[in-house]
Amino acid sequence: MDQGLRKHDMKIAAFTIDGNGTFAQDVPAFAAALAAAEADIILVPGTSRARRSLPAAALRAGAAIDTNVVAVAIDGEKATVQRWAYRQRILTTFSRAARPWVIVTDPALFPEICAKLGVAPAPIPPGPSAETRTTVNGVVAAGTGGESTIKPDSPLLFVAGAGWTKKQADGATHLDEAAATITGFLAKSGASLGSSKSLVDMPEAAKAFSFMSHMNQVGQTGATPRHAKGLSTCCHGEEPHVVGWRFVNDRRAVNLDANCGWAQGKADVLYVADAFAVMKKVNELLA
Ligand SMILES: Cc1cc2nc3c(=O)[nH]c(=O)nc-3n(C[C@H](O)[C@H](O)[C@H](O)COP(=O)(O)OP(=O)(O)OC[C@H]3O[C@@H](n4cnc5c(N)ncnc54)[C@H](O)[C@@H]3O)c2cc1C
């Protein structure tokens, strides 16, 4: 959506919201920040923390709010935004008269949208500590509930396909080695883990790859993540899987098959190679 040529006379603020926070603490703090900004339009990236507490904060501050915005245009007094509907099938364009209007953008598009509107984002000011009935008696060691492999805020999507469970050149499967290689890369890179349907549907994978579930599935009947980059390994790149990559613009794949789906214009770079060897080397280099 093109930014209009007319100069706008609206006050626009932009806040970044990083780190961790609880709903009880964040709602009053964010509401105070929204009110203190005294802006017509307030831009915020849709991190998981922002998406959890901002709607309630906006309600408290008397502001309108919309999430999942992918483009913003300002023309005079009019602000127009775009967001997808019906699982990314229809791109809608709409505006609101309500002010202040909190516009929560896709995290990856936030810097671009701010730059287009000439706004410099600042960290959201910490509010006064809120009264809460919760008493913290101690912190249980993190990770006891199992670490999540789905990280929407990560810049990288790492997809594991069913090839990780297939018989390799020596005629045997190597499930434990595959699991260690995948989790080793995730730990070192901070990437979010995606999977093909074939892998998460496989009973032997459910046992060996306990760190993934159907929640990781990317594709037509799975998720449509929005990471800036994606690396696919041991996944054939068939259309029902690759449609889930429609927002991942920088795509690379590692596959033994030079004629796999990724080679048919679905990846920017296809490495025709053994993903076991490639990822082992990558893990060594990241060490
Ligand atoms: C209605 C419908 C909806 C669907 N929805 C989805 C969906 O949401 N998501 C989804 O993923 N699929 C979906 N599918 C299934 C999809 O069509 C494919 O069957 C599936 O994606 C295949 O998974 P895969 O590529 O991991 O496995 P495979 O097709 O078995 O491919 C394994 C790949 O691993 C490679 N390989 C093996 N060993 C190595 C190695 N050592 N190094 C490198 N490469 C190696 C092989 O060359 C092969 O290309 C759907 C299908 C239908 C009909």
The ligand as a Gaussian input file, in Angstrom:
#p B3LYP/6-31G(d) Opt

LIG

0 1
 C       -5.312000     -32.341000       1.781000
 C       -3.854000     -32.428000       2.159000
 C       -3.352000     -31.538000       3.086000
 C       -2.015000     -31.592000       3.446000
 N       -1.528000     -30.682000       4.362000
 C       -0.205000     -30.703000       4.647000
 C        0.343000     -29.739000       5.557000
 O       -0.354000     -28.905000       6.125000
 N        1.672000     -29.785000       5.798000
 C        2.500000     -30.718000       5.214000
 O        3.708000     -30.710000       5.484000
 N        2.002000     -31.634000       4.372000
 C        0.676000     -31.645000       4.081000
 N        0.183000     -32.598000       3.235000
 C        1.089000     -33.698000       2.829000
 C        2.044000     -33.306000       1.719000
 O        1.409000     -33.448000       0.480000
 C        3.290000     -34.226000       1.771000
 O        2.873000     -35.567000       1.763000
 C        4.191000     -34.005000       2.983000
 O        4.492000     -32.645000       3.127000
 C        5.489000     -34.799000       2.775000
 O        6.300000     -34.653000       3.902000
 P        7.878000     -34.772000       3.778000
 O        8.347000     -33.918000       2.652000
 O        8.467000     -34.495000       5.121000
 O        8.093000     -36.328000       3.520000
 P        8.533000     -37.129000       2.216000
 O        7.645000     -36.849000       1.074000
 O        8.679000     -38.545000       2.661000
 O        9.962000     -36.539000       1.841000
 C       11.129000     -36.818000       2.550000
 C       12.251000     -36.076000       1.879000
 O       13.424000     -36.250000       2.648000
 C       14.523000     -36.314000       1.753000
 N       15.647000     -36.937000       2.464000
 C       15.742000     -38.179000       2.989000
 N       16.916000     -38.324000       3.615000
 C       17.597000     -37.160000       3.473000
 C       18.882000     -36.703000       3.887000
 N       19.713000     -37.471000       4.573000
 N       19.235000     -35.433000       3.568000
 C       18.391000     -34.632000       2.871000
 N       17.187000     -35.012000       2.430000
 C       16.793000     -36.259000       2.749000
 C       14.009000     -37.129000       0.566000
 O       14.768000     -36.871000      -0.580000
 C       12.578000     -36.598000       0.461000
 O       12.513000     -35.513000      -0.444000
 C       -1.150000     -32.571000       2.867000
 C       -1.655000     -33.448000       1.909000
 C       -2.998000     -33.387000       1.559000
 C       -3.524000     -34.359000       0.536000

